[in-house]
Amino acid sequence: MLALSACSGAGAGSGNTVSVAEPVNTKTEPPYQNAEAETYQVEVAQTRGGRTDIYQIARKGDKWRVDNAFGTPEQTSSLHTDKDYVVSAGTKTYADFESGHGYDDRAATVEAVTGGLIGGRTEAVYDKVGVQDGKTIYRITGIPGKPTETLITVDDKLGFPVLKELYKIENGIRTLDVTYKLNGYKTEVDDSLFAIPKDYKKVPLEEMRKTLVPPKQ
């Protein structure tokens, strides 16, 4: 948008000038809140290349879990309670491990799985492009790298973003590349989500590694 700035009393022979300001694309943090809550549960749908992967995230204070390939026989989970665990629903096995090897970084994992809808505070140019059906849409540009454009949809009732659409731009053509969508957000979480079923068998971590489904980055 072109901004016009004029000095008062401008006119011929007055010595005053009318200046035209260049557009200022100032990078800021997101104009909406998206901090991770202390207690919540949500499903995340990642879609790219015609394929959709489903994840589930749940947190209750210091306890949390992230389920990959949620609802499928290949589902695996990172679980943190009294210890850190990796759990396989398909093989009904689990392994515990020492923190620090990568599986236990909840904040980074949540941000990666949700595409930054939860916890992402990337500085960029945020333009509000419209409000519809109780949702506010922002266009994001100015992120370093290949030419891209991102649309973020904020659910005004929930108070945080629920949809991210990432477009790539090549030879002037704008194409939808990846979407991240939050579904079924809850603020109450059942404690049973943080318990390993009694019929699951404990196995060595090296054996468990073979069944893991890593989060999509």
mmCIF file of the C-alpha atoms, coordinates in Angstrom:
data_MODEL
# 
_entry.id   MODEL 
# 
loop_
_atom_site.group_PDB 
_atom_site.id 
_atom_site.type_symbol 
_atom_site.label_atom_id 
_atom_site.label_alt_id 
_atom_site.label_comp_id 
_atom_site.label_asym_id 
_atom_site.label_entity_id 
_atom_site.label_seq_id 
_atom_site.pdbx_PDB_ins_code 
_atom_site.Cartn_x 
_atom_site.Cartn_y 
_atom_site.Cartn_z 
_atom_site.occupancy 
_atom_site.B_iso_or_equiv 
_atom_site.pdbx_formal_charge 
_atom_site.auth_seq_id 
_atom_site.auth_comp_id 
_atom_site.auth_asym_id 
_atom_site.auth_atom_id 
_atom_site.pdbx_PDB_model_num 
ATOM 1   C CA . MET A 1 1   ? 0.000   0.000   0.000   1.00 0.00 ? 1   MET A CA 1 
ATOM 2   C CA . LEU A 1 2   ? 1.328   3.401   -0.988  1.00 0.00 ? 2   LEU A CA 1 
ATOM 3   C CA . ALA A 1 3   ? 1.440   5.859   1.902   1.00 0.00 ? 3   ALA A CA 1 
ATOM 4   C CA . LEU A 1 4   ? 1.131   9.586   1.176   1.00 0.00 ? 4   LEU A CA 1 
ATOM 5   C CA . SER A 1 5   ? 2.604   12.172  3.480   1.00 0.00 ? 5   SER A CA 1 
ATOM 6   C CA . ALA A 1 6   ? 1.994   15.890  2.842   1.00 0.00 ? 6   ALA A CA 1 
ATOM 7   C CA . CYS A 1 7   ? 3.222   18.981  4.605   1.00 0.00 ? 7   CYS A CA 1 
ATOM 8   C CA . SER A 1 8   ? 0.425   21.421  5.513   1.00 0.00 ? 8   SER A CA 1 
ATOM 9   C CA . GLY A 1 9   ? -0.046  24.488  3.327   1.00 0.00 ? 9   GLY A CA 1 
ATOM 10  C CA . ALA A 1 10  ? 1.658   22.916  0.320   1.00 0.00 ? 10  ALA A CA 1 
ATOM 11  C CA . GLY A 1 11  ? 1.153   24.848  -2.899  1.00 0.00 ? 11  GLY A CA 1 
ATOM 12  C CA . ALA A 1 12  ? 2.815   26.418  -5.882  1.00 0.00 ? 12  ALA A CA 1 
ATOM 13  C CA . GLY A 1 13  ? 5.521   28.846  -4.847  1.00 0.00 ? 13  GLY A CA 1 
ATOM 14  C CA . SER A 1 14  ? 4.968   28.170  -1.163  1.00 0.00 ? 14  SER A CA 1 
ATOM 15  C CA . GLY A 1 15  ? 8.314   26.463  -0.747  1.00 0.00 ? 15  GLY A CA 1 
ATOM 16  C CA . ASN A 1 16  ? 6.575   23.513  0.873   1.00 0.00 ? 16  ASN A CA 1 
ATOM 17  C CA . THR A 1 17  ? 6.701   20.082  -0.717  1.00 0.00 ? 17  THR A CA 1 
ATOM 18  C CA . VAL A 1 18  ? 4.499   17.033  -0.973  1.00 0.00 ? 18  VAL A CA 1 
ATOM 19  C CA . SER A 1 19  ? 6.467   13.860  -0.333  1.00 0.00 ? 19  SER A CA 1 
ATOM 20  C CA . VAL A 1 20  ? 5.516   10.341  -1.317  1.00 0.00 ? 20  VAL A CA 1 
ATOM 21  C CA . ALA A 1 21  ? 6.700   7.773   1.202   1.00 0.00 ? 21  ALA A CA 1 
ATOM 22  C CA . GLU A 1 22  ? 7.926   4.428   0.016   1.00 0.00 ? 22  GLU A CA 1 
ATOM 23  C CA . PRO A 1 23  ? 6.039   1.387   1.383   1.00 0.00 ? 23  PRO A CA 1 
ATOM 24  C CA . VAL A 1 24  ? 7.574   0.301   4.661   1.00 0.00 ? 24  VAL A CA 1 
ATOM 25  C CA . ASN A 1 25  ? 7.505   -3.465  5.068   1.00 0.00 ? 25  ASN A CA 1 
ATOM 26  C CA . THR A 1 26  ? 8.426   -3.696  8.726   1.00 0.00 ? 26  THR A CA 1 
ATOM 27  C CA . LYS A 1 27  ? 9.095   -7.131  10.137  1.00 0.00 ? 27  LYS A CA 1 
ATOM 28  C CA . THR A 1 28  ? 7.442   -7.856  13.460  1.00 0.00 ? 28  THR A CA 1 
ATOM 29  C CA . GLU A 1 29  ? 6.463   -10.833 15.566  1.00 0.00 ? 29  GLU A CA 1 
ATOM 30  C CA . PRO A 1 30  ? 2.977   -12.264 14.845  1.00 0.00 ? 30  PRO A CA 1 
ATOM 31  C CA . PRO A 1 31  ? 0.135   -9.876  15.816  1.00 0.00 ? 31  PRO A CA 1 
ATOM 32  C CA . TYR A 1 32  ? -1.737  -12.770 17.458  1.00 0.00 ? 32  TYR A CA 1 
ATOM 33  C CA . GLN A 1 33  ? -1.106  -14.950 20.493  1.00 0.00 ? 33  GLN A CA 1 
ATOM 34  C CA . ASN A 1 34  ? -0.043  -18.574 19.992  1.00 0.00 ? 34  ASN A CA 1 
ATOM 35  C CA . ALA A 1 35  ? 1.847   -19.563 23.116  1.00 0.00 ? 35  ALA A CA 1 
ATOM 36  C CA . GLU A 1 36  ? 1.533   -23.215 24.082  1.00 0.00 ? 36  GLU A CA 1 
ATOM 37  C CA . ALA A 1 37  ? -1.051  -23.689 26.843  1.00 0.00 ? 37  ALA A CA 1 
ATOM 38  C CA . GLU A 1 38  ? -0.291  -25.541 30.070  1.00 0.00 ? 38  GLU A CA 1 
ATOM 39  C CA . THR A 1 39  ? -3.216  -27.924 29.454  1.00 0.00 ? 39  THR A CA 1 
ATOM 40  C CA . TYR A 1 40  ? -4.628  -28.792 26.042  1.00 0.00 ? 40  TYR A CA 1 
ATOM 41  C CA . GLN A 1 41  ? -5.234  -31.544 23.497  1.00 0.00 ? 41  GLN A CA 1 
ATOM 42  C CA . VAL A 1 42  ? -5.407  -31.130 19.728  1.00 0.00 ? 42  VAL A CA 1 
ATOM 43  C CA . GLU A 1 43  ? -5.148  -33.047 16.462  1.00 0.00 ? 43  GLU A CA 1 
ATOM 44  C CA . VAL A 1 44  ? -2.919  -31.679 13.725  1.00 0.00 ? 44  VAL A CA 1 
ATOM 45  C CA . ALA A 1 45  ? -3.373  -32.405 10.014  1.00 0.00 ? 45  ALA A CA 1 
ATOM 46  C CA . GLN A 1 46  ? -0.337  -31.821 7.775   1.00 0.00 ? 46  GLN A CA 1 
ATOM 47  C CA . THR A 1 47  ? -1.053  -31.962 4.043   1.00 0.00 ? 47  THR A CA 1 
ATOM 48  C CA . ARG A 1 48  ? 1.597   -31.881 1.333   1.00 0.00 ? 48  ARG A CA 1 
ATOM 49  C CA . GLY A 1 49  ? 1.860   -33.503 -2.086  1.00 0.00 ? 49  GLY A CA 1 
ATOM 50  C CA . GLY A 1 50  ? -1.641  -34.899 -1.824  1.00 0.00 ? 50  GLY A CA 1 
ATOM 51  C CA . ARG A 1 51  ? -0.878  -36.755 1.411   1.00 0.00 ? 51  ARG A CA 1 
ATOM 52  C CA . THR A 1 52  ? -2.246  -35.910 4.859   1.00 0.00 ? 52  THR A CA 1 
ATOM 53  C CA . ASP A 1 53  ? -0.493  -36.992 8.067   1.00 0.00 ? 53  ASP A CA 1 
ATOM 54  C CA . ILE A 1 54  ? -2.330  -36.802 11.378  1.00 0.00 ? 54  ILE A CA 1 
ATOM 55  C CA . TYR A 1 55  ? -0.730  -36.062 14.741  1.00 0.00 ? 55  TYR A CA 1 
ATOM 56  C CA . GLN A 1 56  ? -2.087  -35.641 18.246  1.00 0.00 ? 56  GLN A CA 1 
ATOM 57  C CA . ILE A 1 57  ? -0.573  -33.414 20.911  1.00 0.00 ? 57  ILE A CA 1 
ATOM 58  C CA . ALA A 1 58  ? -1.600  -33.434 24.562  1.00 0.00 ? 58  ALA A CA 1 
ATOM 59  C CA . ARG A 1 59  ? -0.182  -31.609 27.554  1.00 0.00 ? 59  ARG A CA 1 
ATOM 60  C CA . LYS A 1 60  ? -1.139  -31.314 31.204  1.00 0.00 ? 60  LYS A CA 1 
ATOM 61  C CA . GLY A 1 61  ? 1.406   -29.339 33.159  1.00 0.00 ? 61  GLY A CA 1 
ATOM 62  C CA . ASP A 1 62  ? 4.688   -31.257 33.168  1.00 0.00 ? 62  ASP A CA 1 
ATOM 63  C CA . LYS A 1 63  ? 3.123   -34.281 31.455  1.00 0.00 ? 63  LYS A CA 1 
ATOM 64  C CA . TRP A 1 64  ? 2.875   -34.365 27.669  1.00 0.00 ? 64  TRP A CA 1 
ATOM 65  C CA . ARG A 1 65  ? 2.721   -36.605 24.610  1.00 0.00 ? 65  ARG A CA 1 
ATOM 66  C CA . VAL A 1 66  ? 3.018   -36.262 20.840  1.00 0.00 ? 66  VAL A CA 1 
ATOM 67  C CA . ASP A 1 67  ? 1.500   -39.026 18.698  1.00 0.00 ? 67  ASP A CA 1 
ATOM 68  C CA . ASN A 1 68  ? 2.824   -39.517 15.162  1.00 0.00 ? 68  ASN A CA 1 
ATOM 69  C CA . ALA A 1 69  ? 0.723   -41.318 12.525  1.00 0.00 ? 69  ALA A CA 1 
ATOM 70  C CA . PHE A 1 70  ? -2.165  -40.850 14.963  1.00 0.00 ? 70  PHE A CA 1 
ATOM 71  C CA . GLY A 1 71  ? -4.945  -43.405 14.710  1.00 0.00 ? 71  GLY A CA 1 
ATOM 72  C CA . THR A 1 72  ? -3.012  -45.783 12.430  1.00 0.00 ? 72  THR A CA 1 
ATOM 73  C CA . PRO A 1 73  ? -1.296  -49.126 13.156  1.00 0.00 ? 73  PRO A CA 1 
ATOM 74  C CA . GLU A 1 74  ? 2.038   -47.293 12.779  1.00 0.00 ? 74  GLU A CA 1 
ATOM 75  C CA . GLN A 1 75  ? 1.266   -44.810 15.578  1.00 0.00 ? 75  GLN A CA 1 
ATOM 76  C CA . THR A 1 76  ? 4.227   -44.020 17.814  1.00 0.00 ? 76  THR A CA 1 
ATOM 77  C CA . SER A 1 77  ? 4.313   -41.586 20.702  1.00 0.00 ? 77  SER A CA 1 
ATOM 78  C CA . SER A 1 78  ? 6.790   -39.487 22.610  1.00 0.00 ? 78  SER A CA 1 
ATOM 79  C CA . LEU A 1 79  ? 5.565   -39.483 26.213  1.00 0.00 ? 79  LEU A CA 1 
ATOM 80  C CA . HIS A 1 80  ? 6.879   -37.577 29.220  1.00 0.00 ? 80  HIS A CA 1 
ATOM 81  C CA . THR A 1 81  ? 5.625   -38.358 32.732  1.00 0.00 ? 81  THR A CA 1 
ATOM 82  C CA . ASP A 1 82  ? 7.892   -39.579 35.520  1.00 0.00 ? 82  ASP A CA 1 
ATOM 83  C CA . LYS A 1 83  ? 10.378  -40.478 32.784  1.00 0.00 ? 83  LYS A CA 1 
ATOM 84  C CA . ASP A 1 84  ? 10.661  -40.043 29.040  1.00 0.00 ? 84  ASP A CA 1 
ATOM 85  C CA . TYR A 1 85  ? 9.208   -42.834 26.926  1.00 0.00 ? 85  TYR A CA 1 
ATOM 86  C CA . VAL A 1 86  ? 8.728   -43.845 23.318  1.00 0.00 ? 86  VAL A CA 1 
ATOM 87  C CA . VAL A 1 87  ? 5.572   -45.897 22.798  1.00 0.00 ? 87  VAL A CA 1 
ATOM 88  C CA . SER A 1 88  ? 4.432   -47.995 19.830  1.00 0.00 ? 88  SER A CA 1 
ATOM 89  C CA . ALA A 1 89  ? 0.692   -48.692 19.656  1.00 0.00 ? 89  ALA A CA 1 
ATOM 90  C CA . GLY A 1 90  ? 1.104   -51.144 16.767  1.00 0.00 ? 90  GLY A CA 1 
ATOM 91  C CA . THR A 1 91  ? 3.595   -53.421 18.532  1.00 0.00 ? 91  THR A CA 1 
ATOM 92  C CA . LYS A 1 92  ? 2.302   -52.676 22.058  1.00 0.00 ? 92  LYS A CA 1 
ATOM 93  C CA . THR A 1 93  ? 5.822   -51.900 23.225  1.00 0.00 ? 93  THR A CA 1 
ATOM 94  C CA . TYR A 1 94  ? 7.591   -49.013 24.907  1.00 0.00 ? 94  TYR A CA 1 
ATOM 95  C CA . ALA A 1 95  ? 11.081  -47.919 25.892  1.00 0.00 ? 95  ALA A CA 1 
ATOM 96  C CA . ASP A 1 96  ? 12.341  -45.346 28.345  1.00 0.00 ? 96  ASP A CA 1 
ATOM 97  C CA . PHE A 1 97  ? 15.389  -43.187 27.741  1.00 0.00 ? 97  PHE A CA 1 
ATOM 98  C CA . GLU A 1 98  ? 17.593  -40.499 29.195  1.00 0.00 ? 98  GLU A CA 1 
ATOM 99  C CA . SER A 1 99  ? 16.637  -36.933 28.345  1.00 0.00 ? 99  SER A CA 1 
ATOM 100 C CA . GLY A 1 100 ? 18.864  -35.117 25.911  1.00 0.00 ? 100 GLY A CA 1 
ATOM 101 C CA . HIS A 1 101 ? 18.938  -37.344 22.845  1.00 0.00 ? 101 HIS A CA 1 
ATOM 102 C CA . GLY A 1 102 ? 16.272  -35.392 20.976  1.00 0.00 ? 102 GLY A CA 1 
ATOM 103 C CA . TYR A 1 103 ? 12.928  -37.065 21.617  1.00 0.00 ? 103 TYR A CA 1 
ATOM 104 C CA . ASP A 1 104 ? 12.192  -34.994 24.708  1.00 0.00 ? 104 ASP A CA 1 
ATOM 105 C CA . ASP A 1 105 ? 12.294  -31.483 23.229  1.00 0.00 ? 105 ASP A CA 1 
ATOM 106 C CA . ARG A 1 106 ? 8.568   -30.811 23.507  1.00 0.00 ? 106 ARG A CA 1 
ATOM 107 C CA . ALA A 1 107 ? 8.478   -27.143 22.528  1.00 0.00 ? 107 ALA A CA 1 
ATOM 108 C CA . ALA A 1 108 ? 10.525  -27.640 19.353  1.00 0.00 ? 108 ALA A CA 1 
ATOM 109 C CA . THR A 1 109 ? 8.548   -30.756 18.415  1.00 0.00 ? 109 THR A CA 1 
ATOM 110 C CA . VAL A 1 110 ? 5.202   -29.019 18.906  1.00 0.00 ? 110 VAL A CA 1 
ATOM 111 C CA . GLU A 1 111 ? 6.310   -26.048 16.826  1.00 0.00 ? 111 GLU A CA 1 
ATOM 112 C CA . ALA A 1 112 ? 7.558   -28.333 14.032  1.00 0.00 ? 112 ALA A CA 1 
ATOM 113 C CA . VAL A 1 113 ? 4.463   -30.541 13.979  1.00 0.00 ? 113 VAL A CA 1 
ATOM 114 C CA . THR A 1 114 ? 2.092   -27.554 13.909  1.00 0.00 ? 114 THR A CA 1 
ATOM 115 C CA . GLY A 1 115 ? 4.161   -25.530 11.454  1.00 0.00 ? 115 GLY A CA 1 
ATOM 116 C CA . GLY A 1 116 ? 4.500   -22.838 14.106  1.00 0.00 ? 116 GLY A CA 1 
ATOM 117 C CA . LEU A 1 117 ? 0.752   -22.470 14.710  1.00 0.00 ? 117 LEU A CA 1 
ATOM 118 C CA . ILE A 1 118 ? 1.616   -23.257 18.314  1.00 0.00 ? 118 ILE A CA 1 
ATOM 119 C CA . GLY A 1 119 ? 4.696   -21.475 19.612  1.00 0.00 ? 119 GLY A CA 1 
ATOM 120 C CA . GLY A 1 120 ? 6.074   -20.075 16.349  1.00 0.00 ? 120 GLY A CA 1 
ATOM 121 C CA . ARG A 1 121 ? 7.102   -16.416 16.635  1.00 0.00 ? 121 ARG A CA 1 
ATOM 122 C CA . THR A 1 122 ? 8.941   -15.856 13.343  1.00 0.00 ? 122 THR A CA 1 
ATOM 123 C CA . GLU A 1 123 ? 9.552   -12.206 12.524  1.00 0.00 ? 123 GLU A CA 1 
ATOM 124 C CA . ALA A 1 124 ? 8.045   -11.315 9.149   1.00 0.00 ? 124 ALA A CA 1 
ATOM 125 C CA . VAL A 1 125 ? 5.675   -8.851  7.471   1.00 0.00 ? 125 VAL A CA 1 
ATOM 126 C CA . TYR A 1 126 ? 2.122   -9.528  8.681   1.00 0.00 ? 126 TYR A CA 1 
ATOM 127 C CA . ASP A 1 127 ? -0.779  -7.975  6.738   1.00 0.00 ? 127 ASP A CA 1 
ATOM 128 C CA . LYS A 1 128 ? -4.373  -8.398  7.876   1.00 0.00 ? 128 LYS A CA 1 
ATOM 129 C CA . VAL A 1 129 ? -6.333  -9.281  4.756   1.00 0.00 ? 129 VAL A CA 1 
ATOM 130 C CA . GLY A 1 130 ? -9.828  -9.929  6.051   1.00 0.00 ? 130 GLY A CA 1 
ATOM 131 C CA . VAL A 1 131 ? -12.309 -11.237 8.605   1.00 0.00 ? 131 VAL A CA 1 
ATOM 132 C CA . GLN A 1 132 ? -14.890 -13.882 7.779   1.00 0.00 ? 132 GLN A CA 1 
ATOM 133 C CA . ASP A 1 133 ? -17.126 -16.149 9.876   1.00 0.00 ? 133 ASP A CA 1 
ATOM 134 C CA . GLY A 1 134 ? -15.356 -15.294 13.109  1.00 0.00 ? 134 GLY A CA 1 
ATOM 135 C CA . LYS A 1 135 ? -11.887 -15.849 11.671  1.00 0.00 ? 135 LYS A CA 1 
ATOM 136 C CA . THR A 1 136 ? -9.160  -13.320 10.880  1.00 0.00 ? 136 THR A CA 1 
ATOM 137 C CA . ILE A 1 137 ? -6.756  -13.993 8.014   1.00 0.00 ? 137 ILE A CA 1 
ATOM 138 C CA . TYR A 1 138 ? -3.190  -12.665 7.810   1.00 0.00 ? 138 TYR A CA 1 
ATOM 139 C CA . ARG A 1 139 ? -0.802  -12.724 4.864   1.00 0.00 ? 139 ARG A CA 1 
ATOM 140 C CA . ILE A 1 140 ? 2.845   -13.318 5.808   1.00 0.00 ? 140 ILE A CA 1 
ATOM 141 C CA . THR A 1 141 ? 5.763   -12.337 3.578   1.00 0.00 ? 141 THR A CA 1 
ATOM 142 C CA . GLY A 1 142 ? 9.392   -11.336 4.003   1.00 0.00 ? 142 GLY A CA 1 
ATOM 143 C CA . ILE A 1 143 ? 10.696  -14.633 5.393   1.00 0.00 ? 143 ILE A CA 1 
ATOM 144 C CA . PRO A 1 144 ? 14.261  -15.314 4.149   1.00 0.00 ? 144 PRO A CA 1 
ATOM 145 C CA . GLY A 1 145 ? 14.691  -18.060 1.574   1.00 0.00 ? 145 GLY A CA 1 
ATOM 146 C CA . LYS A 1 146 ? 12.760  -18.924 -1.558  1.00 0.00 ? 146 LYS A CA 1 
ATOM 147 C CA . PRO A 1 147 ? 9.866   -16.626 -2.541  1.00 0.00 ? 147 PRO A CA 1 
ATOM 148 C CA . THR A 1 148 ? 6.888   -17.735 -0.455  1.00 0.00 ? 148 THR A CA 1 
ATOM 149 C CA . GLU A 1 149 ? 3.592   -16.438 0.814   1.00 0.00 ? 149 GLU A CA 1 
ATOM 150 C CA . THR A 1 150 ? 1.768   -17.749 3.848   1.00 0.00 ? 150 THR A CA 1 
ATOM 151 C CA . LEU A 1 151 ? -1.825  -17.310 4.974   1.00 0.00 ? 151 LEU A CA 1 
ATOM 152 C CA . ILE A 1 152 ? -2.633  -17.732 8.658   1.00 0.00 ? 152 ILE A CA 1 
ATOM 153 C CA . THR A 1 153 ? -6.228  -18.095 9.823   1.00 0.00 ? 153 THR A CA 1 
ATOM 154 C CA . VAL A 1 154 ? -6.915  -17.118 13.437  1.00 0.00 ? 154 VAL A CA 1 
ATOM 155 C CA . ASP A 1 155 ? -10.046 -18.400 15.164  1.00 0.00 ? 155 ASP A CA 1 
ATOM 156 C CA . ASP A 1 156 ? -11.189 -15.273 16.984  1.00 0.00 ? 156 ASP A CA 1 
ATOM 157 C CA . LYS A 1 157 ? -13.272 -17.226 19.511  1.00 0.00 ? 157 LYS A CA 1 
ATOM 158 C CA . LEU A 1 158 ? -10.381 -19.512 20.472  1.00 0.00 ? 158 LEU A CA 1 
ATOM 159 C CA . GLY A 1 159 ? -7.949  -16.611 20.256  1.00 0.00 ? 159 GLY A CA 1 
ATOM 160 C CA . PHE A 1 160 ? -5.160  -18.318 18.311  1.00 0.00 ? 160 PHE A CA 1 
ATOM 161 C CA . PRO A 1 161 ? -4.329  -19.568 14.794  1.00 0.00 ? 161 PRO A CA 1 
ATOM 162 C CA . VAL A 1 162 ? -5.844  -22.827 13.533  1.00 0.00 ? 162 VAL A CA 1 
ATOM 163 C CA . LEU A 1 163 ? -4.775  -22.957 9.862   1.00 0.00 ? 163 LEU A CA 1 
ATOM 164 C CA . LYS A 1 164 ? -1.538  -22.253 7.994   1.00 0.00 ? 164 LYS A CA 1 
ATOM 165 C CA . GLU A 1 165 ? -1.364  -22.357 4.193   1.00 0.00 ? 165 GLU A CA 1 
ATOM 166 C CA . LEU A 1 166 ? 2.122   -22.112 2.717   1.00 0.00 ? 166 LEU A CA 1 
ATOM 167 C CA . TYR A 1 167 ? 2.404   -21.145 -0.957  1.00 0.00 ? 167 TYR A CA 1 
ATOM 168 C CA . LYS A 1 168 ? 5.512   -21.398 -3.068  1.00 0.00 ? 168 LYS A CA 1 
ATOM 169 C CA . ILE A 1 169 ? 6.070   -18.927 -5.883  1.00 0.00 ? 169 ILE A CA 1 
ATOM 170 C CA . GLU A 1 170 ? 8.002   -20.023 -8.953  1.00 0.00 ? 170 GLU A CA 1 
ATOM 171 C CA . ASN A 1 171 ? 8.134   -18.086 -12.239 1.00 0.00 ? 171 ASN A CA 1 
ATOM 172 C CA . GLY A 1 172 ? 5.327   -15.893 -10.988 1.00 0.00 ? 172 GLY A CA 1 
ATOM 173 C CA . ILE A 1 173 ? 3.027   -18.852 -10.335 1.00 0.00 ? 173 ILE A CA 1 
ATOM 174 C CA . ARG A 1 174 ? 1.607   -19.219 -6.813  1.00 0.00 ? 174 ARG A CA 1 
ATOM 175 C CA . THR A 1 175 ? 0.998   -22.827 -5.747  1.00 0.00 ? 175 THR A CA 1 
ATOM 176 C CA . LEU A 1 176 ? -0.255  -24.250 -2.452  1.00 0.00 ? 176 LEU A CA 1 
ATOM 177 C CA . ASP A 1 177 ? 2.596   -26.326 -1.030  1.00 0.00 ? 177 ASP A CA 1 
ATOM 178 C CA . VAL A 1 178 ? 1.776   -27.301 2.578   1.00 0.00 ? 178 VAL A CA 1 
ATOM 179 C CA . THR A 1 179 ? -1.105  -26.840 4.984   1.00 0.00 ? 179 THR A CA 1 
ATOM 180 C CA . TYR A 1 180 ? -1.202  -27.271 8.762   1.00 0.00 ? 180 TYR A CA 1 
ATOM 181 C CA . LYS A 1 181 ? -4.618  -27.463 10.435  1.00 0.00 ? 181 LYS A CA 1 
ATOM 182 C CA . LEU A 1 182 ? -5.550  -27.765 14.108  1.00 0.00 ? 182 LEU A CA 1 
ATOM 183 C CA . ASN A 1 183 ? -8.700  -29.770 14.833  1.00 0.00 ? 183 ASN A CA 1 
ATOM 184 C CA . GLY A 1 184 ? -10.694 -30.497 17.980  1.00 0.00 ? 184 GLY A CA 1 
ATOM 185 C CA . TYR A 1 185 ? -8.792  -28.234 20.355  1.00 0.00 ? 185 TYR A CA 1 
ATOM 186 C CA . LYS A 1 186 ? -9.652  -29.044 23.986  1.00 0.00 ? 186 LYS A CA 1 
ATOM 187 C CA . THR A 1 187 ? -8.656  -27.397 27.250  1.00 0.00 ? 187 THR A CA 1 
ATOM 188 C CA . GLU A 1 188 ? -9.412  -30.469 29.380  1.00 0.00 ? 188 GLU A CA 1 
ATOM 189 C CA . VAL A 1 189 ? -7.172  -33.545 29.115  1.00 0.00 ? 189 VAL A CA 1 
ATOM 190 C CA . ASP A 1 190 ? -7.818  -37.001 30.588  1.00 0.00 ? 190 ASP A CA 1 
ATOM 191 C CA . ASP A 1 191 ? -5.001  -38.364 32.725  1.00 0.00 ? 191 ASP A CA 1 
ATOM 192 C CA . SER A 1 192 ? -5.281  -41.732 30.945  1.00 0.00 ? 192 SER A CA 1 
ATOM 193 C CA . LEU A 1 193 ? -3.492  -40.194 27.947  1.00 0.00 ? 193 LEU A CA 1 
ATOM 194 C CA . PHE A 1 194 ? -0.300  -40.126 29.998  1.00 0.00 ? 194 PHE A CA 1 
ATOM 195 C CA . ALA A 1 195 ? -0.440  -43.742 31.180  1.00 0.00 ? 195 ALA A CA 1 
ATOM 196 C CA . ILE A 1 196 ? 1.199   -46.645 29.349  1.00 0.00 ? 196 ILE A CA 1 
ATOM 197 C CA . PRO A 1 197 ? -1.324  -49.507 28.949  1.00 0.00 ? 197 PRO A CA 1 
ATOM 198 C CA . LYS A 1 198 ? -0.629  -52.416 31.289  1.00 0.00 ? 198 LYS A CA 1 
ATOM 199 C CA . ASP A 1 199 ? -0.397  -54.938 28.428  1.00 0.00 ? 199 ASP A CA 1 
ATOM 200 C CA . TYR A 1 200 ? 2.454   -53.056 26.704  1.00 0.00 ? 200 TYR A CA 1 
ATOM 201 C CA . LYS A 1 201 ? 5.905   -54.653 26.891  1.00 0.00 ? 201 LYS A CA 1 
ATOM 202 C CA . LYS A 1 202 ? 9.084   -52.786 27.733  1.00 0.00 ? 202 LYS A CA 1 
ATOM 203 C CA . VAL A 1 203 ? 11.857  -53.212 25.122  1.00 0.00 ? 203 VAL A CA 1 
ATOM 204 C CA . PRO A 1 204 ? 15.382  -51.788 24.629  1.00 0.00 ? 204 PRO A CA 1 
ATOM 205 C CA . LEU A 1 205 ? 15.518  -48.343 23.048  1.00 0.00 ? 205 LEU A CA 1 
ATOM 206 C CA . GLU A 1 206 ? 17.495  -49.646 20.065  1.00 0.00 ? 206 GLU A CA 1 
ATOM 207 C CA . GLU A 1 207 ? 14.668  -52.046 19.252  1.00 0.00 ? 207 GLU A CA 1 
ATOM 208 C CA . MET A 1 208 ? 12.121  -49.270 19.599  1.00 0.00 ? 208 MET A CA 1 
ATOM 209 C CA . ARG A 1 209 ? 14.025  -47.019 17.190  1.00 0.00 ? 209 ARG A CA 1 
ATOM 210 C CA . LYS A 1 210 ? 13.087  -49.359 14.340  1.00 0.00 ? 210 LYS A CA 1 
ATOM 211 C CA . THR A 1 211 ? 9.396   -48.580 14.774  1.00 0.00 ? 211 THR A CA 1 
ATOM 212 C CA . LEU A 1 212 ? 9.572   -44.821 15.167  1.00 0.00 ? 212 LEU A CA 1 
ATOM 213 C CA . VAL A 1 213 ? 7.806   -42.486 12.764  1.00 0.00 ? 213 VAL A CA 1 
ATOM 214 C CA . PRO A 1 214 ? 9.681   -39.141 12.929  1.00 0.00 ? 214 PRO A CA 1 
ATOM 215 C CA . PRO A 1 215 ? 7.751   -35.836 12.926  1.00 0.00 ? 215 PRO A CA 1 
ATOM 216 C CA . LYS A 1 216 ? 7.539   -34.067 9.553   1.00 0.00 ? 216 LYS A CA 1 
ATOM 217 C CA . GLN A 1 217 ? 9.685   -30.931 9.516   1.00 0.00 ? 217 GLN A CA 1 
# 
